[in-house]
């Protein structure tokens, strides 16, 4: 294990412990904590062997995130109760004068973060600009577009998974995207971003920089994952 990877792992462990303490404090204050995690994995296109696996906490939610709090619609867990582990709302039905328990609308392919194959408009996108993150970022500095030409990657359909972590009282929503390099040459990735689609308009939620870059050789596959943990009191 190289020194950089060891340092990243130690930092991740340290920050995870801080987030756990913050969740306990948030529970006492009846508020919530959002813990975003970014993971990158490089896989050999022939053998399937993992060449690189890294993870770190994202500290770069941008202004869009604070203006449009859009995390909740991405967390979908089936259930029938208005209780922990069930993402349902309880609202007053004005027209009938009675209260009902209502499901959140599930996110469909093509909406929210749920990007389809070849979609380089929203979901998880990657780029080649190493400029430091800014709170006012609204796009990637140098977007890698979908395709097999120079400096392009083929975007695969997003996948998602959700779970309720009862012991720590948080929902864990994980979005993953695979990108294949069929360009004939290596493509180096310096930035990743998570974009939310709202009726055809794409909003950057977070942009993360890897200053050292991740070189994706021709024929290999890159995985980028955003895991978002939202605490409940």
ZATISE-670808 format. One record per residue: residue number from 0; y, x, z of N, C-alpha, C in turn. Coordinates in nm, 2 decimals. Each point is the difference from the previous one (the first is absolute). Example, Ala and Ser with C-alpha at 12.3 -4.5 7.8 and 13.67 -1.06 7.14 Angstrom:
BEGIN
  pos    n_yy    n_xx    n_zz   ca_yy   ca_xx   ca_zz    c_yy    c_xx    c_zz
    0   -0.57    1.32    0.78    0.12   -0.09    0.00    0.12    0.09    0.00
    1    0.11   -0.04   -0.07    0.11    0.09    0.00    0.11   -0.08    0.08
! end
This chain:
BEGIN
  pos    n_yy    n_xx    n_zz   ca_yy   ca_xx   ca_zz    c_yy    c_xx    c_zz
    0   -0.12    0.08    0.00    0.12   -0.08    0.00    0.13    0.09    0.00
    1    0.09   -0.03   -0.10    0.12    0.09    0.00    0.10   -0.05    0.11
    2    0.09    0.09    0.02    0.10   -0.02    0.11    0.08   -0.13   -0.02
    3    0.04   -0.03   -0.13    0.08   -0.11   -0.03   -0.08   -0.13    0.04
    4   -0.12   -0.01   -0.05   -0.08   -0.12    0.03   -0.02   -0.02    0.15
    5   -0.03    0.11    0.07   -0.02   -0.01    0.15    0.13   -0.05    0.06
    6    0.11    0.05   -0.04    0.13   -0.04    0.05    0.02   -0.15   -0.02
    7   -0.03   -0.04   -0.12    0.02   -0.14   -0.04   -0.09   -0.09    0.09
    8   -0.12    0.04    0.03   -0.10   -0.08    0.08    0.05   -0.01    0.14
    9    0.05    0.12    0.05    0.05    0.00    0.14    0.12   -0.09    0.01
   10    0.09    0.00   -0.10    0.12   -0.09    0.01   -0.04   -0.14   -0.01
   11   -0.10   -0.03   -0.09   -0.04   -0.14   -0.01   -0.06   -0.05    0.13
   12   -0.08    0.08    0.07   -0.06   -0.04    0.13    0.11   -0.02    0.10
   13    0.10    0.09    0.00    0.11   -0.01    0.10    0.08   -0.13   -0.02
   14    0.04   -0.03   -0.13    0.08   -0.12   -0.03   -0.08   -0.12    0.02
   15   -0.13    0.00   -0.02   -0.09   -0.12    0.03    0.01   -0.04    0.14
   16   -0.01    0.10    0.09    0.01   -0.02    0.14    0.14   -0.06    0.04
   17    0.10    0.04   -0.06    0.14   -0.05    0.02    0.00   -0.15   -0.04
   18   -0.05   -0.03   -0.12    0.00   -0.14   -0.04   -0.08   -0.09    0.09
   19   -0.11    0.06    0.06   -0.08   -0.09    0.09    0.08   -0.03    0.13
   20    0.08    0.10    0.05    0.09   -0.02    0.11    0.11   -0.10   -0.04
   21    0.05    0.01   -0.12    0.11   -0.09   -0.04   -0.05   -0.14   -0.01
   22   -0.13   -0.02   -0.04   -0.06   -0.14   -0.01    0.00   -0.06    0.14
   23   -0.04    0.08    0.10   -0.01   -0.05    0.13    0.14   -0.05    0.05
   24    0.10    0.09   -0.03    0.14   -0.04    0.04    0.04   -0.12   -0.07
   25   -0.03   -0.01   -0.13    0.04   -0.11   -0.08   -0.06   -0.13    0.05
   26   -0.12    0.01    0.05   -0.07   -0.12    0.05    0.08   -0.05    0.13
   27    0.05    0.09    0.08    0.07   -0.04    0.12    0.14   -0.06   -0.04
   28    0.05    0.04   -0.11    0.13   -0.05   -0.04   -0.01   -0.11   -0.10
   29   -0.12   -0.04   -0.03   -0.03   -0.11   -0.09    0.06    0.02   -0.14
   30   -0.02    0.12   -0.05    0.05    0.04   -0.13   -0.11    0.07   -0.07
   31    0.02    0.05   -0.12   -0.11    0.06   -0.08    0.04    0.14   -0.05
   32   -0.11    0.07   -0.03    0.01    0.14   -0.05   -0.08    0.00   -0.13
   33    0.06    0.06   -0.10   -0.07    0.02   -0.13   -0.03    0.14   -0.02
   34   -0.13    0.03   -0.02   -0.04    0.14   -0.01   -0.06    0.02   -0.14
   35    0.08    0.07   -0.09   -0.05    0.02   -0.14   -0.06    0.14   -0.01
   36   -0.12    0.00   -0.07   -0.07    0.13   -0.02   -0.03    0.01   -0.15
   37    0.02    0.13   -0.05   -0.02    0.03   -0.14   -0.12    0.09   -0.01
   38   -0.10   -0.03   -0.09   -0.11    0.09   -0.02   -0.01    0.04   -0.14
   39   -0.04    0.12   -0.03   -0.02    0.05   -0.14   -0.14    0.07   -0.01
   40   -0.07   -0.04   -0.10   -0.13    0.06   -0.02   -0.02    0.04   -0.15
   41   -0.04    0.12   -0.02   -0.03    0.04   -0.14   -0.15    0.02   -0.02
   42   -0.05   -0.07   -0.10   -0.15    0.00   -0.03   -0.03    0.06   -0.13
   43   -0.10    0.09    0.00   -0.05    0.06   -0.13   -0.05   -0.11   -0.09
   44    0.05    0.00   -0.13   -0.04   -0.11   -0.09   -0.15    0.01   -0.04
   45   -0.06    0.11    0.01   -0.14    0.01   -0.04   -0.10   -0.02    0.11
   46    0.02    0.08    0.11   -0.09    0.00    0.11    0.03   -0.11    0.11
   47    0.12   -0.05    0.00    0.04   -0.09    0.10    0.03    0.06    0.14
   48    0.00    0.14    0.00    0.02    0.07    0.13    0.15   -0.01    0.03
   49    0.03   -0.01    0.13    0.14   -0.01    0.05    0.05    0.15    0.00
   50    0.11    0.02   -0.07    0.06    0.13   -0.01    0.11    0.02    0.11
   51    0.07   -0.11    0.03    0.11    0.00    0.09    0.01   -0.14    0.07
   52    0.03    0.01    0.13    0.02   -0.13    0.08    0.10    0.03    0.10
   53    0.11   -0.08   -0.01    0.12    0.03    0.10    0.05   -0.14    0.04
   54    0.06    0.00    0.12    0.06   -0.12    0.05    0.12    0.04    0.09
   55    0.10   -0.09    0.00    0.12    0.02    0.09    0.07   -0.14    0.02
   56    0.08    0.00    0.10    0.07   -0.13    0.02    0.12    0.00   -0.09
   57    0.03   -0.11   -0.05    0.12   -0.02   -0.08    0.12   -0.02    0.09
   58    0.11    0.07   -0.03    0.12   -0.02    0.08    0.12   -0.03   -0.09
   59   -0.03   -0.07   -0.11    0.10   -0.01   -0.10    0.01   -0.15   -0.05
   60   -0.01   -0.10    0.08    0.03   -0.13   -0.04    0.15    0.00   -0.05
   61    0.02   -0.06   -0.11    0.14    0.00   -0.06    0.07   -0.13    0.04
   62    0.13    0.00   -0.05    0.09   -0.12    0.04   -0.07   -0.13   -0.05
   63   -0.07    0.00   -0.11   -0.06   -0.12   -0.05   -0.09   -0.06    0.11
   64   -0.07    0.09    0.07   -0.10   -0.05    0.10    0.07   -0.07    0.11
   65    0.12    0.05    0.04    0.07   -0.06    0.11    0.07   -0.13   -0.04
   66    0.05    0.00   -0.13    0.06   -0.12   -0.05   -0.10   -0.11   -0.03
   67   -0.11    0.03   -0.06   -0.10   -0.09   -0.04   -0.13    0.03    0.08
   68   -0.01   -0.06    0.11   -0.12    0.02    0.09   -0.12   -0.06   -0.07
   69   -0.07    0.07   -0.08   -0.11   -0.06   -0.08   -0.14    0.05    0.04
   70   -0.01    0.06    0.11   -0.13    0.04    0.04   -0.10   -0.11    0.03
   71    0.05   -0.11    0.07   -0.09   -0.11    0.04   -0.08   -0.06   -0.11
   72    0.06   -0.03   -0.12   -0.08   -0.06   -0.10   -0.12    0.09   -0.06
   73    0.00    0.13    0.04   -0.11    0.08   -0.05   -0.12    0.00    0.09
   74    0.02   -0.05    0.12   -0.11    0.00    0.10   -0.08   -0.13    0.00
   75   -0.11    0.00   -0.07   -0.07   -0.13   -0.02   -0.14    0.01    0.07
   76   -0.02   -0.07    0.10   -0.13   -0.01    0.07   -0.04   -0.14    0.01
   77   -0.13   -0.03   -0.04   -0.04   -0.14    0.00   -0.02   -0.04    0.15
   78    0.03   -0.13    0.02   -0.02   -0.05    0.14    0.04   -0.15    0.00
   79   -0.03   -0.06    0.12    0.03   -0.15    0.01    0.08   -0.03    0.12
   80    0.04    0.10    0.08    0.07   -0.02    0.12    0.14    0.05    0.00
   81    0.08   -0.05    0.09    0.14    0.06    0.03   -0.02    0.09    0.12
   82   -0.04    0.12   -0.03   -0.04    0.09    0.11   -0.01    0.14   -0.05
   83   -0.02    0.10    0.09   -0.03    0.13   -0.04   -0.11    0.01   -0.09
   84    0.02    0.08   -0.11   -0.11    0.02   -0.10    0.01   -0.10   -0.11
   85    0.10   -0.09    0.00    0.01   -0.10   -0.10    0.14   -0.01   -0.05
   86    0.03    0.04   -0.12    0.14   -0.01   -0.05    0.03   -0.13   -0.06
   87    0.03   -0.09    0.09    0.04   -0.14   -0.03    0.13   -0.03    0.07
   88    0.08   -0.09   -0.05    0.12   -0.04    0.07   -0.01   -0.15    0.05
   89    0.08   -0.03    0.10    0.00   -0.13    0.05    0.14   -0.05   -0.02
   90    0.02   -0.10   -0.08    0.14   -0.05   -0.03    0.01   -0.15    0.01
   91    0.12   -0.05    0.01    0.02   -0.14    0.01    0.01   -0.06   -0.14
   92   -0.08   -0.10   -0.03    0.00   -0.07   -0.13    0.10   -0.11    0.01
   93    0.12    0.02   -0.05    0.11   -0.09    0.02   -0.02   -0.14   -0.06
   94   -0.06    0.01   -0.12   -0.02   -0.13   -0.07   -0.10   -0.09    0.07
   95   -0.09    0.05    0.07   -0.10   -0.08    0.08    0.03    0.00    0.15
   96    0.09    0.08    0.04    0.03    0.00    0.14   -0.11    0.05    0.09
   97   -0.08    0.09   -0.05   -0.11    0.05    0.08   -0.01    0.15   -0.03
   98   -0.07    0.07    0.10   -0.02    0.15   -0.02   -0.13    0.02   -0.06
   99   -0.01    0.11   -0.08   -0.13    0.04   -0.07   -0.01    0.15    0.00
  100   -0.12    0.04    0.00   -0.03    0.14   -0.02   -0.01    0.03   -0.15
  101    0.07    0.10   -0.05    0.01    0.03   -0.14   -0.04    0.14   -0.03
  102   -0.08    0.01   -0.11   -0.04    0.13   -0.05    0.12    0.07   -0.07
  103    0.00    0.13    0.01    0.09    0.08   -0.08   -0.06    0.00   -0.14
  104    0.09    0.00   -0.10   -0.05    0.00   -0.14   -0.06    0.14   -0.04
  105   -0.12    0.00   -0.04   -0.07    0.13   -0.03    0.07    0.06   -0.12
  106    0.00    0.13    0.00    0.07    0.08   -0.10   -0.10    0.01   -0.12
  107    0.05   -0.04   -0.12   -0.08    0.00   -0.12    0.02    0.13   -0.08
  108   -0.09    0.03   -0.09    0.01    0.12   -0.09    0.13   -0.01   -0.08
  109    0.07    0.11    0.00    0.13    0.00   -0.07    0.12   -0.03    0.08
  110   -0.02   -0.04    0.12    0.11   -0.03    0.09    0.00    0.08    0.12
  111    0.11    0.01    0.07    0.01    0.08    0.12   -0.03    0.15   -0.02
  112   -0.09    0.05    0.07   -0.04    0.14   -0.02   -0.13    0.01   -0.09
  113   -0.05   -0.12   -0.04   -0.13   -0.01   -0.06    0.01    0.02   -0.15
  114    0.01    0.13   -0.05    0.03    0.03   -0.14   -0.14    0.01   -0.07
  115    0.01   -0.05   -0.13   -0.12    0.00   -0.08   -0.02    0.14   -0.07
  116   -0.11    0.01   -0.07   -0.02    0.12   -0.08    0.11    0.03   -0.10
  117    0.04    0.12   -0.02    0.10    0.04   -0.10    0.14   -0.04    0.05
  118    0.02   -0.06    0.11    0.13   -0.04    0.05    0.07    0.11    0.07
  119    0.11    0.05   -0.06    0.08    0.11    0.06    0.14   -0.05    0.04
  120    0.00   -0.13    0.03    0.12   -0.07    0.04    0.01   -0.02    0.15
  121   -0.11   -0.02    0.07    0.00   -0.03    0.14   -0.14    0.04    0.06
  122   -0.01   -0.02    0.13   -0.12    0.05    0.07    0.03    0.15    0.04
  123   -0.11    0.07    0.01    0.01    0.15    0.03    0.03    0.07   -0.14
  124    0.11    0.07    0.00    0.04    0.08   -0.12    0.02    0.15    0.04
  125   -0.01    0.09   -0.09    0.02    0.14    0.03    0.10    0.06   -0.10
  126    0.05    0.12    0.05    0.10    0.06   -0.09    0.00    0.15    0.02
  127    0.09    0.07   -0.08    0.00    0.14    0.00    0.13    0.07    0.05
  128    0.08   -0.08    0.08    0.13    0.05    0.05   -0.02    0.03    0.15
  129    0.04    0.12    0.04   -0.02    0.05    0.13    0.13   -0.01    0.08
  130    0.10   -0.07   -0.05    0.13   -0.03    0.08   -0.03   -0.07    0.13
  131    0.06    0.05    0.11   -0.03   -0.06    0.13    0.03   -0.15    0.00
  132   -0.08   -0.07    0.09    0.02   -0.14    0.02    0.14   -0.04    0.04
  133    0.05   -0.11   -0.04    0.13   -0.05    0.04   -0.02   -0.15    0.04
  134    0.08   -0.04    0.10   -0.01   -0.14    0.05    0.04   -0.10   -0.11
  135    0.08    0.05   -0.10    0.05   -0.09   -0.10   -0.08    0.02   -0.13
  136   -0.12    0.06    0.00   -0.09    0.01   -0.11   -0.04   -0.14   -0.05
  137    0.00   -0.03   -0.13   -0.05   -0.12   -0.05   -0.09    0.01   -0.11
  138   -0.03    0.13   -0.04   -0.10    0.03   -0.10   -0.05    0.14    0.02
  139   -0.11    0.04   -0.07   -0.05    0.13    0.00    0.09    0.09   -0.09
  140    0.01    0.13    0.04    0.09    0.08   -0.08   -0.04    0.03   -0.14
  141   -0.14    0.01   -0.02   -0.05    0.03   -0.13   -0.14   -0.07   -0.01
  142    0.00   -0.13   -0.03   -0.12   -0.08    0.00   -0.10    0.05   -0.10
  143   -0.13    0.01    0.04   -0.11    0.03   -0.09   -0.04   -0.13   -0.05
  144    0.01   -0.02   -0.13   -0.03   -0.13   -0.06   -0.15   -0.01   -0.04
  145   -0.04   -0.12   -0.03   -0.15   -0.02   -0.03   -0.03    0.05   -0.14
  146   -0.11    0.07   -0.02   -0.04    0.04   -0.13   -0.08    0.13    0.01
  147   -0.03    0.05   -0.12   -0.08    0.12   -0.01    0.08    0.11   -0.07
  148    0.13   -0.01   -0.01    0.08    0.10   -0.07    0.05    0.11    0.10
  149    0.08    0.09   -0.04    0.05    0.11    0.09    0.07   -0.06    0.12
  150   -0.04    0.05    0.12    0.05   -0.04    0.13   -0.01   -0.15    0.03
  151   -0.11   -0.06   -0.05   -0.03   -0.14    0.03   -0.13    0.00    0.07
  152   -0.02   -0.11    0.08   -0.13   -0.03    0.06   -0.03   -0.14   -0.03
  153   -0.13   -0.03    0.01   -0.05   -0.14   -0.03   -0.01   -0.07    0.14
  154    0.08   -0.11    0.01    0.01   -0.07    0.13   -0.11   -0.11    0.00
  155   -0.08    0.01    0.11   -0.11   -0.09    0.02    0.05   -0.12    0.09
  156   -0.07   -0.11   -0.01    0.04   -0.12    0.08    0.00    0.03    0.15
  157    0.10   -0.04    0.07    0.01    0.02    0.15   -0.12   -0.07    0.07
  158   -0.04    0.05    0.11   -0.10   -0.07    0.09    0.07   -0.01    0.13
  159   -0.05   -0.10    0.08    0.06   -0.02    0.13   -0.11   -0.04    0.10
  160    0.03    0.03    0.13   -0.09   -0.04    0.11    0.08   -0.03    0.12
  161   -0.05   -0.08    0.09    0.08   -0.04    0.12   -0.10   -0.01    0.12
  162    0.05    0.03    0.11   -0.08   -0.02    0.12    0.09   -0.01    0.12
  163   -0.05   -0.07    0.11    0.07   -0.02    0.12   -0.06    0.09    0.10
  164    0.08    0.09    0.06   -0.04    0.10    0.10    0.04   -0.06    0.14
  165   -0.09   -0.07    0.05    0.03   -0.08    0.12    0.03    0.09    0.12
  166   -0.06    0.11    0.02    0.02    0.09    0.11    0.14    0.05    0.01
  167    0.06    0.02   -0.12    0.14    0.05   -0.01    0.10   -0.11   -0.05
  168   -0.05   -0.11   -0.02    0.08   -0.12   -0.04    0.09    0.03   -0.13
  169   -0.07    0.05   -0.10    0.08    0.01   -0.13   -0.09   -0.04   -0.12
  170    0.07   -0.04   -0.10   -0.07   -0.03   -0.13    0.01    0.13   -0.08
  171   -0.11    0.03   -0.07   -0.01    0.12   -0.08   -0.01   -0.04   -0.15
  172    0.10    0.02   -0.08   -0.01   -0.04   -0.14    0.01    0.12   -0.08
  173   -0.11    0.02   -0.08   -0.01    0.12   -0.08    0.00   -0.03   -0.15
  174    0.09    0.07   -0.07    0.01   -0.01   -0.15   -0.04    0.14   -0.06
  175   -0.08    0.00   -0.10   -0.05    0.12   -0.06    0.01   -0.01   -0.15
  176    0.04    0.11   -0.06    0.00    0.00   -0.15   -0.06    0.13   -0.05
  177   -0.08   -0.01   -0.10   -0.06    0.12   -0.07    0.08    0.02   -0.13
  178    0.02    0.13   -0.03    0.07    0.04   -0.12   -0.09    0.11   -0.07
  179   -0.03   -0.02   -0.13   -0.08    0.09   -0.07    0.08    0.09   -0.10
  180   -0.03    0.13   -0.01    0.07    0.09   -0.09   -0.08    0.02   -0.12
  181    0.04   -0.06   -0.11   -0.06    0.02   -0.13    0.10    0.06   -0.10
  182    0.10    0.07    0.05    0.11    0.05   -0.08   -0.04    0.13   -0.07
  183   -0.10    0.07    0.04   -0.04    0.12   -0.06    0.06    0.12    0.08
  184    0.09   -0.02    0.09    0.06    0.11    0.08    0.02   -0.05    0.15
  185    0.02    0.10    0.09    0.02   -0.04    0.14    0.14   -0.08    0.01
  186    0.00   -0.09    0.10    0.12   -0.07    0.03    0.03    0.01    0.15
  187    0.11    0.06    0.03    0.03    0.02    0.14    0.09   -0.11    0.06
  188   -0.05   -0.05    0.11    0.07   -0.11    0.07    0.08    0.04    0.12
  189    0.12   -0.03    0.01    0.08    0.04    0.12    0.05   -0.12    0.08
  190    0.00   -0.12   -0.06    0.05   -0.12    0.07   -0.09   -0.12   -0.02
  191   -0.01   -0.08    0.10   -0.08   -0.13    0.00    0.10   -0.11    0.05
  192   -0.03   -0.12   -0.05    0.09   -0.11    0.04   -0.08   -0.13    0.00
  193    0.04   -0.09    0.09   -0.06   -0.13    0.01    0.10   -0.10   -0.04
  194   -0.03   -0.08   -0.11    0.10   -0.09   -0.06   -0.05   -0.15    0.02
  195    0.09   -0.09    0.04   -0.04   -0.14    0.02    0.06   -0.08   -0.12
  196   -0.08   -0.08   -0.06    0.04   -0.08   -0.12    0.04   -0.14    0.05
  197    0.12   -0.05   -0.02    0.04   -0.13    0.03    0.05   -0.07   -0.13
  198   -0.09   -0.08   -0.05    0.03   -0.08   -0.13    0.05    0.09   -0.11
  199   -0.07    0.12   -0.02    0.03    0.08   -0.11    0.11    0.11    0.04
  200    0.05    0.00    0.12    0.10    0.10    0.04   -0.07    0.09    0.10
  201    0.01    0.13   -0.03   -0.08    0.10    0.08    0.10    0.06    0.11
  202   -0.05    0.01    0.12    0.08    0.05    0.11   -0.07    0.12    0.06
  203    0.06    0.12    0.01   -0.06    0.11    0.07    0.01   -0.02    0.15
  204   -0.11    0.01    0.07   -0.01   -0.02    0.14    0.00    0.14    0.07
  205   -0.07    0.09   -0.05   -0.01    0.14    0.06   -0.02    0.10   -0.11
  206    0.06    0.12    0.02   -0.02    0.11   -0.10   -0.03    0.12    0.09
  207   -0.11    0.07   -0.04   -0.05    0.12    0.08   -0.01    0.12   -0.09
  208    0.04    0.11    0.06    0.00    0.13   -0.08   -0.10    0.09    0.06
  209   -0.07    0.07   -0.09   -0.09    0.11    0.03    0.06    0.12   -0.07
  210    0.07    0.08    0.08    0.08    0.11   -0.06   -0.09    0.10   -0.08
  211   -0.12    0.02    0.05   -0.09    0.09   -0.06   -0.07   -0.05   -0.13
  212    0.00   -0.13   -0.01   -0.05   -0.06   -0.12   -0.16   -0.01    0.00
  213   -0.05   -0.09   -0.07   -0.15   -0.02   -0.02   -0.03    0.01   -0.15
  214   -0.06    0.11   -0.04   -0.03    0.01   -0.14   -0.13   -0.07   -0.03
  215    0.01   -0.09   -0.10   -0.12   -0.08   -0.04   -0.05    0.05   -0.13
  216   -0.11    0.07    0.00   -0.05    0.06   -0.13   -0.05   -0.11   -0.10
  217    0.00    0.04   -0.12   -0.05   -0.09   -0.11   -0.14   -0.05    0.04
  218   -0.03   -0.13   -0.01   -0.13   -0.05    0.02   -0.02   -0.04    0.15
  219    0.09    0.03    0.09   -0.02   -0.03    0.14    0.07   -0.13    0.03
  220   -0.03   -0.05    0.12    0.05   -0.13    0.05    0.08    0.03    0.13
  221    0.12   -0.06    0.01    0.08    0.01    0.12    0.00   -0.14    0.07
  222   -0.02    0.00    0.13    0.01   -0.12    0.08    0.12    0.01    0.09
  223    0.08   -0.11    0.00    0.12   -0.01    0.09   -0.02   -0.13    0.08
  224    0.02    0.02    0.13   -0.03   -0.12    0.09    0.12   -0.01    0.10
  225    0.04   -0.12    0.02    0.10   -0.04    0.10   -0.06   -0.09    0.10
  226   -0.01    0.04    0.12   -0.05   -0.09    0.11    0.12   -0.04    0.09
  227    0.01   -0.12    0.02    0.12   -0.05    0.08   -0.06   -0.08    0.12
  228    0.03    0.05    0.12   -0.04   -0.06    0.12    0.12   -0.08    0.06
  229   -0.02   -0.13    0.02    0.11   -0.08    0.06   -0.05   -0.05    0.13
  230    0.07    0.04    0.11   -0.04   -0.03    0.13    0.05   -0.15    0.04
  231   -0.08   -0.06    0.08    0.03   -0.13    0.06    0.01    0.02    0.15
  232    0.09   -0.08    0.07    0.01    0.01    0.14   -0.13   -0.04    0.07
! end
